[in-house]
Amino acid sequence: MINLSVDAMGGDHGLEATVPASIEVVERNPDVKVILVGDPQGIRARLGQKEVSGRIEVQSASEVVDMEDSPAYALRKKKDSSMRVAINLVKAGAANACVSAGNTGALMATARFVLKTIPGIERPAICAALPKLNGFTYMLDLGANIDSPPEILFQFGLMGSRLISCLGGPADPTVGLLNIGVEEMKGNETIKAAAEMFRQSDLNYRGYVEPDEIYLGDTDLVVCDGFVGNIALKASEGVAQMIMGTLKEEFTSSLSSKMCGLFARPVLNSVKARLDHRRYNGASLLGLRGTVVKSHGGTDHVGFRHAIEVAIEEVRKNLVSEIENSLTSVPVQDTLRS
């Protein structure tokens, strides 16, 4: 049985998203149990009779980490928050993974403090799969670390490569460094130093990757600093929503456009489904000694369900142990010194 702790109060929609998503996950996965952490009264009101199934439990937490809370404040002052309690359950072994749509900085800081990092990894990173024309591109870091030095970028590459192979991707995934150009002279000194580390490693390093290659290229893993990665991610989400909004406006602007829209509806629905960011929700916090998945704060129950499913897949594939074992076989620090 896979036990998951869910921060039921986190995100913009809180219980409105987390409880229905948890119910759907339990109904679809007979080997999964969910522990909903937060306000017991509110959770049970949303659950109705579903809790009777025996695979949904409620764990009380008296506080909520707000989106405006700084990581330090959440860590020091909100020790009984739904986020903290959910992570504590992973630490205690009562849950195999934690899922939260709450404050990203607070989640990373709390998870790192409670669970600690895998030996050889200095900083955890946020990694997610992004859709492209012929599959997925995995990308990290998506916002956990600012101003990452070369050795940290290299560690990101090691963890991301293992994630891809562990989750059924290529055994030797291709890796690229996000840069402003593919030429060797492009980029700042940090990127150039990181590139040299990748070249000297056993990773399948393909060189620099420009932003458009995230969605159009054939690189399996794109590595970047968290500041750059988060901007790229948010810009991409905005472009996708802008495209769909523009199409909707154009197909409803006149009677003739509406008639065309009726004939084009199957294609439009297909495009909408492919660009629906909810299908790709759920970013892994790699490098921790426990599985933690971050959901987009503004997602609905459909998106949050996908985030929970990411956590389930990582638990089933023993991702944390796989990363730890791969780093033990080739110690990171020794690799960096070579």
N, C-alpha and C positions, 0 to 999 in steps of 0.2 A: 504493500500500500504506500502510495506517495502522499505525504502530508505537506500541504502548502499553507503558509501563513500569509494572509492578505491584509494589507493596511486599508481597512474599509473606509476610512475617513479622508484619505488623501485625494488630491486632484480637484479640479474645478467642480465636478459633479458629485463627488463623494459616494454616498450610499446609492444614489440613483444609478451609478454606473457599476460599482464594485459588487453589489449584492446580486443583481440579475446576471452579471457575467459569471460569478461564482456558481450560481445555480445551474447555468447552462454547462459549465465545465464538468460539474459533478454528474450531471445527467448524461453527458457524452463519454465520460471516462469512469468506468466502474472501479478502477483501481486507484482513484484519486479521492483524497479527503481534504477539505478546505477549512481552515480556522480563520474566521472573520474577526479582526481585531478592531475594537473601537467602542462606541456607545452601545451597550447591550440593548437598551430599549429601542433605539432607532433601528438597529440591525434586525431585531426580532420583528419589528413592525413591517419591515421590508420583506423578510423571509416568509412570513405567514406560517404555513404548515410544512414548508420545505425542510426545516431543521430536523423534522422527525426522521428523515432518511438515515440519520446516524453518521452521515459523511459530511455534514456541515456543522461546525461547532462555533460558538461565540466566546471570544476572550475579551474581557473588559479592559479598557484603557481610558483614563480620565482626561487625557489631553490630546490636542491635535496640533501638528506642526503646520503653521500657516505658510503660504507661499512667500510672505514678506519676511519671515524669520531668517536670520543669518544662520549659517551652519553652526557657528560657535554657540549661539543662543539656544538653538534647538538641542544641541548636545549637552549643554550644561543645565538648562532650565526646564527642559521638557522630557524628563526621564521616564515618565509614564505616558508618553504619547503613543498613539496607535502605531506610528512608524517604528519607534524604539522597541515596543513590546513585540511587534512582528519580527523584528530582527533578532531580538533576544530568544525567541522561540527556535530560530535556526541555530543559534549558538548553543542552546540547551539540548539540541537534538530532537526536540518535539516537532520540528518541521524540517523538511528537506530543502525548502526554498522559500524566499519571501518575494512578494510582488507589491509594488507601491506606485501610485501615480502622484505622489507628493513632491514637495520641494526637492529638486535634484541635488543641490548642494548639501542640504541637510541629510538626504538619504545616503549620499556618498560618504560624508563625514561620519555619520553614525554607524554605517556598515563597516567602514574601515576601523573605527574605534572598537566596535564590539567583536567583529569577526577576525580582524587582523588580515594581513596580506600573506599570500603564498611566499615561502622562502625564495629569495632571489628577485622578487618583484617589489619595486619601491613605491609605485603608484598604481592604483587600479584605474581602469579606463572604461568608458562607455562605448559599447560596440553594437551595431545593428545592421540588419540586412536591408538594402535599398533596391527597389526594382529597377531592372534595365530591360532592354529589348529582348534579350535571350536568357533571362534568369535573374540572378541577384548579384549585387556587389556588396560585400561587407566593408564597413568603414569604422574606424576608430582613430582618435578619441572624438566623441561627439559632444564634449562639454565638461568633462570632469576636471581637466587639467589645463592650466594656462601657462604659457611660456615653458613648454616641455623641452628639456635639453636633449641632445642626440641619443644618449644612452636610454632615456625613457622612451623615445620614439622607437628605438630598436626593441625594447621589451614589449611595446604594443604589438609590433610585428610578430614576435614569437607567440604571444597569446592569441592573437587573431588567427594566425595560421593554424594553430592547434584547434581552435573553435571550429573552423571550417571543415577540417578533416574529420573531426570528431562527430559533427552533425551530418555527415554523409556527403560532404563535398569532396573535391579532389584531394587525394592523399598528399599531394605536394602543391598546394595552391600558390598561384602567382601573387606577388606582392609589389605594390608600387607606393612611392612617396608623393603625396599631393604637393604640387608646386605650380609656379606661374608659367612654366614652360618645360619642355622635355629635354632641352639642351643642358649639358653638364655645367655650363657656366651660370645657369639661371639659379635664383634662390639666394637666401641668406646663408650665413656661415653655419647656423644650426642644421639646416636641411642638408648642406653639403657634407658636414661631418657625419650626420646620420646615414647618408647615402653610402659613405665609405664603410661604415659598420655593416650595412646590409650586404654590400658587395663581398665583404670578407667572410660572411656567414654561410651556413648551409641552406638558408632560405632561398626559395625560388624568386629571387629579386629581379624585376623587369625594368627598374629605373623610375624616372619621374613620371607622374600622371597629372595631366591637366584636368580641371574641374569637369569639363564636358565628358571626359572618359569614364567618369563614375557611372553614367547612364548609357553610354554608347560603346564603351570599350570592352575588352575581354580580361581585364585584371580582376582577380578574385577578391583581393584585399587591398584597400586604400588606407594608408597610415598618414595621420596628420596630428597637429596639436589641437587640443580641445577647443580653443578659441576659434580657430579656422574651421574646424569640423562642425561646430554648432551653427556658425553663420551659414555654411554651405547647406546644412540640413534644413534650417528654417527658410532659407531662400528657395530651396527646391520645393518645399511644401507650399509656399506661397505661389510659386509659378504654376504648380499643378492645380491649385484651387482657382487661380486666375483664368487658366485655360478652360476649366469646366464652367466657370461663371460666364465667361465670354460666349461660349457655345450656347449656353442656356438663353442668354440675352438675344443672340442673333436668331435663334430658332423660334423665339416668341415675339419678335419685333413687328411682324405683320401676318396677315392671313396666309399669304403664300409661303412665308417662312414656316408657319405652323404646319402647313400641309407637307412641306419638305421634311419637317421634323418628325412627322408621323412615320414616313417611310424610312427615315434614318434612325428611328428609335432603337432598333436592335444593336446597331453599330455604336450608337452613343452610350447605351447601357454597358456594352462591352468595354468601351474606353473608360467609362466612369469606374467600372470595377477594377480595371488594371491600374488606374491612378489613385484608387481609394487608399489613403494613407493608413486607415484603420487596419488594413490587411497586413501591414508591415510593422504594426505597433509592438513594442516590447524590445527594449535595449538591455543587453547584458552588462553587468558590472564585473568585468573580468579582472582577475588578480586577487580576489578575495578568497578566504578560506571558507567559502559557503556560497550558495547560489542566490543572487539577488537580481531581480529584473525590474527595470524602470519603465513604467508606462507613461505615455504622453499625458500631461496634466489635463488637457482639454478634451480627451477622447470620451466617447460614450461607452455603453456596455459592450458593444460589438468590438471596439478597439481594445478594451480592457480584457475581454475574453482572449483575444489573440496574445496579449502580454502574458496571461497566465499559461497559455499553451506553450509559449517559448520556455517558460520556467519548467514545465513538465518535461519537455523534450531534453532540456539540459540535465535534469535529474536522471532521466532514463538512460542517457548516454554517459553519465558520470563525468561531466565536463570538468569540474573542479579537480578531481583526481587525475584526469588525463592531462590537464595543464601542468599540475604539480609533478607528475611522473616525467613528462617530457622535459621539464626544466631541470629535474634531478639528473636525468641521463646526460644532459649537456648543460652544466651549470652556467647561468646567465653571467655571473661575474667573471668566470674564466673566459667566456666568449668575448666579453667587452674588453678584457685585457689583451686579447690576442691581436 
